[in-house]
Amino acid sequence: MRRLLKRCLCWALVLPAACSAEPPPQNSPPSPQINATTNNAPPCHIPADALKNLPDQVLAGTDLTPVATFAPAAKATVFNAGYTMDMGGATVSVSCVKSSEKGSAAGTLVSCTREFREPGMPADAKPYSDLCFSNNLLYGEHIRARLVDEGLLWLELDAGNDFIPSDFWLLLR
């Protein structure tokens, strides 16, 4: 009899908790990027005015050259690629990889890391994730880059580094 009472008491305590009227906790809603991916929307978009009001000069080695003299690359591949440039003893390098295997007519998501190395100083690395790559153009909130026959034209609109210019493009090879 005691066992029966213990079992009944145990079930009386367990069942109400299991049958609670409160719904189970839910996960936070998915991010817009996840929604875009799951809804088969394009993973990225480059605005039509992405190249408007940008510098018209490129630092190619030690010379400034008009950006119009650089032809778009015949082969468009920026993925798993590394580009470098020497700037008076310092080195600027950019490496890029696909962020997502999913691509569309609008473009492909790419992540890039820019590194600035000056002799005797720690490297200054800045990652840029979910950049849109389409038609030899790489676009992000603070990044514009173009694949050209000579390499990669790189422009950081807000580098957070006094040595990376925002008033002209850099040619990285």
C-alpha positions in Angstrom: 0.0 0.0 0.0 2.8 2.4 0.8 4.4 1.7 -2.6 1.1 2.4 -4.3 0.8 5.7 -2.5 4.4 6.6 -3.4 3.8 5.8 -7.0 0.6 7.9 -7.1 2.3 10.8 -5.4 5.2 10.6 -7.8 2.9 10.5 -10.8 0.8 13.4 -9.4 3.9 15.5 -9.2 5.3 14.5 -12.7 2.3 14.6 -14.9 1.2 18.2 -14.2 4.7 19.5 -15.1 4.7 17.4 -18.3 1.2 18.6 -19.3 1.8 22.3 -18.5 -0.2 24.7 -20.6 3.0 26.8 -21.4 4.4 26.2 -24.8 8.0 24.9 -25.0 10.7 27.6 -25.4 11.3 28.5 -29.1 14.6 29.3 -30.8 15.2 32.8 -31.9 14.0 33.6 -35.4 16.5 32.9 -38.2 18.6 35.7 -39.5 17.7 37.4 -42.8 20.7 35.8 -44.4 19.4 32.3 -43.4 15.9 33.2 -44.5 17.3 34.3 -47.9 19.2 31.1 -48.3 16.3 28.9 -47.2 13.8 30.8 -49.4 16.1 30.3 -52.4 16.5 34.1 -52.7 19.8 35.3 -54.2 22.5 35.1 -51.6 23.8 38.6 -52.5 23.0 41.7 -54.5 25.3 44.4 -55.9 23.6 47.8 -56.3 23.7 49.4 -59.7 25.5 52.4 -58.3 28.2 50.4 -56.5 31.0 52.0 -58.5 29.7 55.6 -58.5 31.5 58.4 -56.7 34.6 56.3 -56.1 38.3 57.3 -56.7 39.4 57.3 -60.3 43.1 56.5 -59.5 44.9 53.3 -58.7 48.2 52.9 -56.9 50.1 50.4 -59.0 53.5 49.9 -57.4 54.7 53.5 -56.9 52.6 55.1 -59.7 49.1 56.4 -59.8 47.2 55.2 -62.8 43.7 56.0 -64.0 41.3 53.2 -63.1 39.8 53.3 -66.6 43.1 51.7 -68.0 42.4 48.4 -66.2 40.4 45.9 -68.2 38.1 43.4 -66.4 39.7 40.0 -66.0 39.1 37.5 -68.7 38.8 34.7 -66.1 36.6 35.5 -63.0 38.0 33.7 -60.0 38.6 35.3 -56.7 38.0 32.2 -54.6 40.8 30.7 -52.6 43.0 33.4 -54.1 45.7 35.6 -52.5 46.8 38.9 -53.8 49.7 41.1 -52.5 51.3 44.5 -52.9 54.4 46.2 -51.5 53.9 49.7 -50.2 57.3 51.2 -49.3 58.5 48.3 -47.3 55.1 47.3 -45.9 53.0 44.6 -47.5 49.2 44.6 -48.1 47.7 41.2 -48.8 44.2 40.0 -49.4 43.0 36.4 -49.4 39.5 35.4 -50.3 37.4 32.2 -50.1 33.8 31.2 -50.8 31.5 31.8 -47.8 28.8 29.6 -49.3 28.6 26.9 -51.9 25.3 28.4 -52.9 25.5 30.7 -55.9 23.0 32.4 -58.2 22.8 34.7 -61.1 23.0 37.6 -58.6 26.4 36.4 -57.2 28.3 34.4 -54.7 29.1 35.1 -51.1 32.8 35.5 -50.4 34.9 36.2 -47.3 38.1 38.1 -47.6 40.8 39.1 -45.1 43.1 42.1 -45.7 46.4 42.1 -43.9 48.8 45.0 -43.6 52.4 44.1 -42.5 55.0 46.6 -41.6 58.5 45.4 -40.7 58.9 45.2 -36.9 55.2 45.8 -36.2 52.4 43.4 -35.5 50.2 42.6 -38.6 46.9 44.5 -38.9 44.3 42.0 -40.2 40.8 43.0 -41.0 38.2 40.3 -42.0 35.3 41.1 -44.4 32.6 38.4 -44.5 29.6 37.9 -46.8 30.9 40.1 -49.6 29.0 39.7 -52.9 31.0 38.6 -55.9 29.5 38.9 -59.4 30.8 39.9 -62.8 34.4 40.5 -61.6 33.1 42.8 -58.9 33.4 42.3 -55.1 31.0 44.4 -53.1 30.5 44.9 -49.3 29.4 47.8 -47.1 33.0 49.1 -46.8 34.7 47.2 -49.7 34.8 47.6 -53.4 37.1 45.4 -55.5 37.4 44.5 -59.1 39.2 41.6 -60.8 41.3 42.9 -63.6 43.8 41.3 -66.0 46.6 42.6 -63.8 45.2 41.3 -60.5 42.8 42.8 -58.0 41.8 46.4 -57.6 41.0 46.8 -53.9 39.3 49.8 -52.2 38.5 50.0 -48.5 36.1 52.8 -47.8 36.7 52.5 -44.0 39.9 50.6 -43.4 40.4 51.6 -39.8 44.1 51.9 -40.6 46.0 55.1 -41.5 48.2 53.2 -44.0 45.4 51.8 -46.2 44.1 54.7 -48.4 40.5 55.3 -49.2 41.2 58.0 -51.8 42.6 55.6 -54.4 42.4 51.9 -55.3 45.3 49.5 -54.6 46.5 47.1 -57.3 47.3 43.7 -55.7 48.8 40.9 -57.8 
